């Protein structure tokens, strides 16, 4: 048995291809949608996944304002941020965020499922979220996928 027959192959800039996917978030549960999208963006759904290289695909999410949360999370869950000033802690519910900027709710969920390292920003550049059903990426001919 030769040691070279089990050589590990890593993805690099010369031997990978990037695809575009379209996901409709209408009626989908936020956490389940975010976990599937995070896998695609990171490239974990590919056979040649390489942890130190961005081999993930591009994902376009439409109808972000129609995403669902189960139970009472829409009114009871709190997103906390801090302005940096004394007494500057601010909280919002998902219901308030959906009215103001629905894209940020999905972006925050996907971002939390990314690895906490320097590649997080690079991975998130592969994510494009739109509140309505229109998007400017029709030229790339994204392949529509169904998230269960």
ABEGO torsion letter per residue (X at the ends): XBAAAABBBBBBAAABBBBBBBBBABGBBAAAAAAAAAAAAAGAABAABBAABBABBBBBBBGAAABBBBEAAAAABBBBBBAGBBGABBBBBAAAAAAABAAAAAAAAAAAABBBBAAAAAAAAABBBBABABBAAAAAGBBBBBBX
